[in-house]
Amino acid sequence: MNKTDSIEKIKGIGAKKAELFNRLGICTCEDLLNYFPRGYDKYEEPSEFKDCTVGVRNAVLAAVKTAPRVIRYGSKSVVSFSVADISGIVCEVKFFNAAYMLKSVKPGDIRVFRGILRSFKGKLILDQPKMYKRDEYEKLAGSITPVYSLTKDLSNESIKKAIASVLKDYPFGEDYLTKKECDDWGLTDSFTAYNDIHFPPDETHQYYARRRLVFDEFAFFVHMQRAGTGASEKLPNTHPMIEVADCNRLKEALPYSLTNAQERAVSDIISDMTGPYLMNRLVQGDVGSGKTVVAVMALLTAAANNRQGAMMAPTEVLARQHFENIKKLSERYKLCIRPVLLVGKMGVKDKREALESIKTGEANVIIGTHALITETVEYKDLSLVITDEQHRFGVKQREKLMEKGVSPHILVMSATPIPRTLAMIVFGGLDISVIDEMPKNRIPISNCVVNSDFRIKAYEKILSEIKKGHQAYVICPMVYENDESDTELKSVEEHTKELRSYFGESVRIASLNGKMKPAEKARIMEEFKEQKTDILVSTTVIEVGIDVPNATVIMIENSERFGLSQLHQLRGRVGRGDAPSFCIMMSDTTNKLTLKRLKVLNDTNDGFKIAEEDMKLRGPGELNGVRQSGELTFGLGDIVNDGDIMLLAAEKYDIIKNRIPTLNRNLIDIRTI
C-alpha cells in the first residue's frame, strides 16, 4: 500500500462507495488515516433506572413487559412497549418506523437498552435506543468507539472498517522523533498515536495519541512560521505616510470616547505607518473590545495620504457588514474614505464597476473576501492590507493579498484571546497591540449553565425578550440529524421544527448553517439584522463578528461540545447594544472536568482570563471530540486549549527543525490556518 493509493484499493470500497468518501474529502489512504474522529462513545456498564441521568445516554438491563404496539401519525409510525429493570421501575421505549419489532420483540425478553433517557409528565421514556442481548453488551462494556463526521449513505461502521484495514498495511516509515524525545516530552510514538486516535483502548491512550498528533501539527506550523518567511526582519517603509488630522477629527465626532487600550493601538499603528519601517502588527482584542474602529483609523490614515487600503474578511456576511459600517461612517462624518465591496457573489455589472474603481484609484478602501486576491483585481496603489480574523485565511491567501501591493503595511486583527507568550509564537514576527479594555457603555452579559430541566424556563426567557422587541440566537452543533450514534446532539434542522412547534406562528424563526449558499446566508442574516426574524437557529457560522445590537439572548445547545474559546466568541454575538443581554449554555453532561470548564465561562466575560484558565484545566480523562472548536483552525489542535503543546513545539523546534520537512504535509492543512 502507498500513501497516495486511491481508497478504492481498500477491500470493500468500490467506485460507488468511494464517491461517498470523496464527499468528505477522503480520496487517498493518507486522507483516510488523517480523517480523525470528531468524538468518542464509551460503552458504560448497565445500570438501573434510579441511577440514570435524564438527558444523557444510559445503558439499562431491563425486561420487556408489554407487547409492542404501533401508533400511526400520517405516513409515520411509532412502535412502543414498556420495559422494567430489576427494581421494577418502568420505562416506555419508542422506535420510529420500525414495524418489524412487532414480531422481533416479545414480553419477557431481557435486553440492554442504550439511549437518551427523558422524562415526560413523570414517565421515563427511551427514544430510539440501541438494543443488545446481554452477552453482546458484556463484550462492549467499558470499550471506546470512534465517532466520525458522516455524509448521507455512509455509516460510522464503514469508516471504521476502512481505517482498520488501512492501519494494517500503511507505510508509516521511521518516526522523526526519537524514543528518548518522546519519553522526555510526554509524547507517544507516531505509529501508536495513529492507532490509538482511531481505536483507543482507554481514555488515557486517546489523550496521549491526540497529544502527539497535535504536537506534530504545531511543530509543522512553527516550521512554516519560521522557515524562510523573513517575518522577523524589519523592512524599509516603501509607503511612508504622514500623520493626518482626519483621525483626530473622527475621534472628536464619534458619540463615544475611545478606550485607553484603543488609543494605544491607534497610536502604535500610526507610528508604524509614518515610521522608517513597514508595519507588521497584530491587534489582539477580546470580543466587543472595539477592534473595528481601530482598523478604520488605519484605513483613514492611508486614504488621507492618497493611498489604497484593503480589508479582507473571512466570510461574505462579515465583509458586507464591514462595508456597510465603514460606508455609513464615511457618509455621516464626511471622511475621505471611498469604499467599495468586492465579494465572490456579485452581478457582472457591479463587479466590473468595482474592479474599475479599484484600478483607477477612485476607490481608496476595498473591503471583501478572498475575491480581493483573484487575478482580475488590479490595485492602483495598495499600501495597507488588513486581514480580519486572520487565522481563517491560509498562508498563501495572505501572501497573495500582500503581493497585490509593493510591500504594503500589514495589520492583522484577531479576537482569539490567547496569552501573549502564545501570540508571539502563533503570530511570529508581528508586533503586538492588545486591546484589553472594554468600552464603558458595554453592559456585562449575564451567564448561566443549565441542563434540560431548565429548557422551558430558557424558552420563557427568550419569549420575554422577544416581547420587549429584542431577538435571540439558538446555536446547535449539527446541521442535520444524520448520525444515529449522536442522537443527543441538537441539529439546526430538527431544533428549528421543535422551536416553531413550541413558540407557534407568532414568533418568527429562521435557520442558518454553513452549508447554505453565500447569497442565502447573507439574505437570512440581513433579515435578522432588519428585525424581520425573532429567533435565528444556527450553527457556529455566526460566531465571528456578526453585529446585531438588538439581539439580547443566545442559547447554546450541547455547550460541552464546544471549546471555551468558541463559546466565548458565540456569547459575543449578544451584549452589543444598550440593553441587558443573556447567554444560556445548555448541557446535560455529568463530567466534572467539563462542568468545571463551563463554570469558568459562567463566572467571567474576560476572554483572556478564560483562555488562561482553560489551559490550566486541560488534561486526560475527558472524552469529547478530539478537535475542540477553537478559533485557530488546525486539523486536531486548538491553540487555546492546547497552548502547552504549542509552547513545547516552539521550545523544541531547534532540536527537530532539520527533521520536520519529512513530516506528512497532511498533518496540517496550512490553507486553513
N, C-alpha and C positions, 0 to 999 in steps of 0.2 A: 504493500500500500504506500502511495505517495501522498504528501500533504495536499497537493493540488488535484488529486483524483476527484472526479465527479462523484457526488453522493449516490449516483445510480450504480456505482460499483459495490455498494453496501448490500449485503444479502437482504432481500425483502423489499428493496426500494426500486420500483420500476419507473418508467418515464412519467406516468400519471402521478404517482406519489411524490416524485422528485419536484414536480411543479408546485406542490403544496409546501415543501420545504423551501423552495425558491422564494415563495411569498414572504417568508420570514428572513430572507437574506442569506439563506443557507444553500450554497451551491457546491462547495467542496468539503472534503473530510475535515480540513482545517477549520472551515467555517462552523461545522457541526460541533467540533470539540470546544470551540470558543463561544458556543451558544449556551451560556450559563443559566442555571435555574433562577427563576425570579423569587423563589421561596422554597420552603420545605414543609412536608407534612409528617408529623411524628405520631405514630400509632400508639395512643395511650392504653394503659391497662383498663379493661372493662370495669365500670363502677355501678353503683346503684343510683337510682334517680335522685335520692335525697342528697347525694354528694356531687350532683352535676351542677354546672353553671349555665343559666339561661343565656342564650345569645352566642354561645361558642360551641365548637364541635365537641361532642361527647360520645363515648362508646359505652353501651349498656347491654349486659346479658339479660335477656328477657324472653318470656314465653308468649306465644300468640294466644290471646284469649277468645277473640271473636272471629268468625269467618269474614273474609274480605267482602266488602260491598262496593258497588260502583255508583257514583253520583255524576250526572252529566250536566255540563254547562255549555250549551250550544254544541259546537264541534269538539269541545274538550271534555275530558272525563277525569275524575279523581277516584282512585281506589283507596279505601280507608278501612282500617281494622285496629283493634285495641291490643296492647301488649302489657304485661305486668312483670316487674322484676321480682327477685326473691323475697322482698319485704312486702310485696302486694301492691306497691304504688303503680297506678295505671297511667298509660300514656297512649294517645291516639297517633297512629302512624299513617301518613298520607303519601301517595305516589300519583304523579300526573301522567295521564295517557299510558297506563300500564295494565291493561285488561288481562294480560297473561297471568297476573298474580292471582286472579280469581281461582286458578287451578293449582298454581305452584305453592301457595301459602295456605296452611291448614291450622286450625286450632290445636294447640299442644306443641307445635314446632318451637324449638328453642334456638334462638339466633342471637348474634351480637349485632345490634343496630347502632350504626355510627353516623351521626349527622348533627345539624344545628338544632338545639332544643329551644323551643319558645313556649311562652305561657300566654294563654288567651282565656279571659274570664275564669281564672282559677284552674284551667285544664292545661295539662302538659301536651305538647304536640311536637312530633318529629316530622319535618317535611323532607321527602325525597332522601331518606338515609340510605347508606350502603348496608346490605345485609350479608352476614358471613356465618358459615357454620362454625361451631365453637372451635374445632381443631384448626380450621383455616385461619381464624383470627389469632389463635395462640402463636402461630408461626410469624405473624406480622407484628404482634405486640412488642413495643419498645423500639421498633425499626423506624428509619427515617427514609422518606422517598422524596425525590426532587419534583418540583412543580415548575413547568415551563410555560412561557407565554405561547399561546396557540393561535392557529388560524382555523377557519371553518374546514371541517372534514379531516383535520389532523389531530390525533389524540395525544395525550401526555405519554401514554404507553408506547406509541410508535416512536416518539423522540427518544425515550429511554432505551428502547431496544437498539435503535440505530447507534446511539452513543456508546452503549455497551459493546457493540460489535466493533466500532472504530477503536476503542481503547485497547482491544486485544492486540491489534497489529500496527498501531500508529508509530511512525518513526520519530520518537522524541529526541533522539540524539543525546549528546553529553550536556549535562546541566552546566550553565555558565557560572553558577555559584558552587564553591567547593563545599564539602560536607562540614568542614570546620566553620566556614562562614555561616552556613545555615544554622548550625548549633549555637554559635556565638550570638547571632542576631535574632534568634527565636523564630526561625523560618523552617518550613519543611522543604523537601526536595521537589523539583518540578513535576516529576512523574507522579509522585504521591499526591501532590496538590491537584492535578487534573483528575485523578481517580476519585479523590475524596470530595472535590467540589460537586461532582455529579452524583456520587454514590457514597455519602459519608456513613461510616458505621455508627457514629455518635456525634453529639454536638461539638465536642472538643476537636475532633478531626475536621469537621466542617469549618470551624473557626480558623484553624491553622492553615487549611487549604486556601481559604479566601484570603487570609493574611499574606500568604506567599504570592498569590496571583496579583493582588493589589500592589505588593511591593514591585513586581515586575512592571506593571503599568506605570507606576510612579517613577521607577528608575529610568524607563524609556522616555517618559515625559521630561524628566530633569535633563536627560541627554539631549533631547530635541531643543530644550531651552538654552542649553549652554554650548552645543556643538555648532560652531561656525555662524552664530547669529550676530555676533558683534553687538549684542543688546546692551552690554555694559559700557560700550565705547561712546564717549561724548562726541557728537558730530557738529561741525560748524553750522550756525544758523543761516541757511540759504534763503530764508524768508524773514528777514529782520523787520520788525514792526515797531511802531511807537505806541506808547500808552495813550489812549483816547478818552475824551471826556464823556463819550456816549455811555460807557458803563456806569459812571457816577450818576449821570442824568437818569438812567433807568432805575438805579437803586433808590434814588430820591423819589421817583414817581410811583414805585410799587406801593401797594397798600399795606405792606408789612416790611419789617426790617430783616435783613439777612442775619443769621446767627453768627456768632464769632467764628465757628468752625467753617461756615460757608465763606465768610470774609477771608479767612486764611487760605482756603482752597483757591478762591478767585485771585488773591494776591500771588500765590505760587504760580498759577497759570500765566498771568500777565507778565510776571517776572521772567518766566521761561520764554514766552513768545517775543519779548523785547530784549532778551539777553543774547550772549555770544554763542550759545549752543541750542541745538534743536530740542524742543520739548519732547520728552518721552515719559509721560506721567500717568499714574493711576490715581483716580479719585474714588476712594472706597467709602461708601456711606450706607448706613442702615436703611431699611425700608422707610420711606417717608421723610428722610432727612433733608431732602431738597437738592438732590444732585442735578436735576434738570435745569434749574435756574443758573447753576454754576456753568453747565455746558453752554447755555445761551450767552453768558458773558464771554466765553471763549469765541463763539461764533460771531458775536457782535464786534469783538476786537478785530477779528480777521476781516469782516465786512467793512468796517470803518477804515481799514488800511487798504481798501480796494483789492482784497484777496478773496478767494473762494474757500469755504469750509464745507465739509461733508460729514453727515452723521448717519451711521449705519445701525439699524435696529434689527434684532433677531427675527421679528415677525412683522407681517404686513399690518396687523392690527396696531401694534406698537408704533410702527413707522408713521401710519396715518395719524395716530394720536399726537405724536411729537410734531408732525407737520401742522396740524390744526392749532395746537397750543402756541407754537412759535409764530404762526401766521397771525393769530389774534393778538399776541404780544406786540408784534411789529406794527400792526394797524392801530392798536389802541395807544401805543406810546410813540408812534411815528419814528420807528427805528429805521436805520439804513439797511436792514435785512430784507432781501428779496428772495423768499424761499420758494422752492419747487419740490414736488414729490415725485419720486421715481421708484415704482414697485413693479413686480412681475405682471400682475393683472391690471393692465391699463388699456384703454382704447388706442387704436393705431394713431389717431389724430393727436390725442393727449400726450402719448409717448413721443411722437415726432416733435411736438412743440416743446416738451420738456428737454429733450436732447439738444434741440437748437439753442434754447436759452442757457443751457449749461456750457455749450461750446462757445457761445459769443460772450459769456460772462454776464449776461442780463440777470441770470440767477446767481446770486453770490452765496446762498446757503442751500445745499442739496441734501434732502432727507430721504432715506429709502432703506430697502433691504439689500440682499446680495445683488440686486439689479444694478447697484451702483458700480459694480466691478465688471460688468459684461463688456465685451469688445466694442460695442456700438457707442459706449459713453466716452465722450471727449471733454476734458475739462480745460478751461482757459488758463486758470492759474490756481490749481488746488494746493493750498498752503497749510490746511489744518484738516486732520482726519480724527473723528471721534467715533469710537465703537461703544455702543451702549450694551450692557450685559455681555461683555466681550467673550466670556467663556463659551458662549453659544456659537462662536464663529471659529472655523478651522484656521490653523496657522496659515494655510495657503490663501484663504479668503482675505485675511488681514493684510498679507503681503501684497496681494493683487490690488487692494484699495490703495495701499501706500504707493504702489508703482504708478498709479494714475497721476500723481504729482511728483515733482522733483524733490525727494527727501522732505516730505511735509512734516509739520509738527504732529505728534501723536498724543491723543488724550484718550485714556481708557476709563470707562465708567463701570463700576461693579457694586452690586448690592449684596454680594456674598460676604457675610460677616465672619471673616476668618482672622485669627490672631496675626499680628504684624510679622512675627517670625515666619509664618506660613506664607503670608502675602509676598514676602521678599523672595521666596522660592518660586511660588506659582507664577508671579508676575516678574520674574527675574529681569534685572536691568532697568526696571521702571522706578522713577522717583515716586514716592507715595504721599498723597494728601488724604487725611482721614477726616470725614465729617462725622464726628462723634457727639453731635448735639442735635436735638430735635427742635423744630420751630416752636415758638412759645404758644402758638394758637392750637397746637395739637392736643386733643383730649385723649388720655391713655385708654387703650382698648380694654374692656372687661373680658376676662377669660374664664372658661370652665371646661373641665374634662369630666364627661359623664358617660354612663353606659345606656343601653337600650331602654332601661326602666324609665329614663327621663325623656324619651323621644317625644311623647305627646306635649310635655312642658316646653320642649325646644320648639316644636311646631307652633305652640301658642305664642311663644316669644316672637317668632318670625311674623306671625299674623298681626301681633300688636304693633310691630314696627311698620308693617305694610299699611295698617290703618292710619298711622301717623304720616303716611306719604313717602315712606322710605322703601328701600329694596333690599334683597338678600341674595347671597350666593349659597349654593349647596354643592359641595365638592365630593366626587366619587373617584375611587382608584381605578375603576374599569369603565370601558365604553359599553361593552355588551356582556351579557352573562353567557360566556361561551366555554367556561371551564368548570366541569362538574365537580372538580376537586376543591373548588374555591367558592362554594355556594354562599359562604358567609360574607363575601365581598359585595359591596353595593356597586351596581353599574348605573351609568347615566341613563341608559335605555329604560331599565326596569324601575329605577327610582323616580324618574320623571312621571311614569304612569302612577306610581304609588302616591306621589305628592299631588298630582291632579285629582286623584280619587279622594284624597283627604281634604284638600282645600276647596274643591269644586270649581265651577266656572268663574266665580267672582275674582279669583286670583289668577293673574296671567303668568303662565310658566313657559319658559323656553329652555332648550338644551343645546349644549355646545361641546364639541370634542375635537381633538387634533386631527382626526381622520377626515374632517369636512374640507371642502374646497375653500381656499382663502377668501373668495368673494362671499361665500355663505357665512363663514366665521365673522367676517367684517360686518355683514348685514345684521347678524344676531347681536353682536357687541354694540353696534350703533343704536339698535332699537332699545337695548338695555340702557345705554347712556341717555337716550332721549326719554326714558321712563315709560316706554311702551310695554315693558315687561316688569313684573314684580319680583319673580324668582328666576334666577339663572342657574340651571343644573349643569355642571361642567366637570371635566377632568382638570388636570393641573395646567391646561393650556392657558388659563387666565392668571397664572401665578406671577408673571413678570410685568410690572409697570402699568397694568391696566388701571385707569384712573376714573372712577365713578364716585364722586363725593357723596352722592345721595344713598349709596349702599352702606347700610349700618350693621348688617348681620352676615356672618359667614359660618356655615355649619359644615364641618369636615368629617365625612363618614370614614370609618376604619382608619382613624388617625394614627394608629400604631403602625400602619403600613408605610408611612412617610417618614423621611428623615426630618430631624428638628429644623434644619435649615429651610427645607421646603415648606414645612408647616408655618414657619415664621414668615416666609415670603407670601404664602397664601393669606395669612392673617393680615398682611399689609394691604390687601385689597379693600379693607374697610378702615374706618378711622381717618378718612381723607377729607371729611367735611367738618362742619361745626357742630354736629350732633353726636351724642354718646354712641359708641359702637361696641359690638359684642362678637366674640369668637367662641363658638361651641364646638369642642372636639369630642366626637363620639367614638367610643372604643369599649369593646367588651372583653378586652384582654385581661388576663389574670396574672400575666408575667410581671414579677416585681420590678425587674430592671426597666422594662418598657414603661411601667407606670411611674417609676422614678424619673425617667427622662421626660415624660409628658408633664410631670409636675413642674419641671424647670420652665417649660413654656407657659404653664398656668401661672407661675409666680412672677414672671418678668416679661417685659416687652423689649428688652435690650438685646438686640441680635448678637452683639459681640460677647455679652455675658453668656448667652445661650450656647454660642459656639465653644467657648472655653469649658463650660460645664459638660457639654455633650462629649467633648474629647476625654474628659476625666471618667465619664461613665461607660465608655466603650469597653467591651470585654467579652470573653466566651460565655456561653450559656444562654444565648438568645437566638432563636431560630426564626428570624424574619427573612425577607428577601436578601439575597447576597449582595444586591446592589441597593443601597439606600438611595432615596430620591433627593440627593443633594443638588446644589446649584451647579457645581462644576462637573461636566458630564464626561465621566470615564466609563469604560465597559463594566467594571465592578466597583471601583473605588469611589469614595465620597470624600472630598477634600476636607469637609468639616469633621465628619465622624472618624475619618482615618488619618487625621493630621499627624499622629505619632508615626505612622508608616511613611508619610511623605517626608517628615524630618529625618527618619532613618535612611531613606533612599538618597536624600541630599547629602547627608553626613558621610555615607559610604561611597558616594559617586566616584571620587578619585581612585578608590581601590578597584572598582569594577568597570570603569569607563571604557577601557580598551576591549572589554568583552561584550559590552552592551549591543554593538551593531549586529551581533549574531542572533539577537533576540528575534523571535517571531513577531513581525510587524503587526500582526493582527491582535497582539495582546492589548493594543490600544489603538483606537481609531482616531488619529490626530485630526481628522476632519471635524470632529465634534468637540474638541477642546475649546 
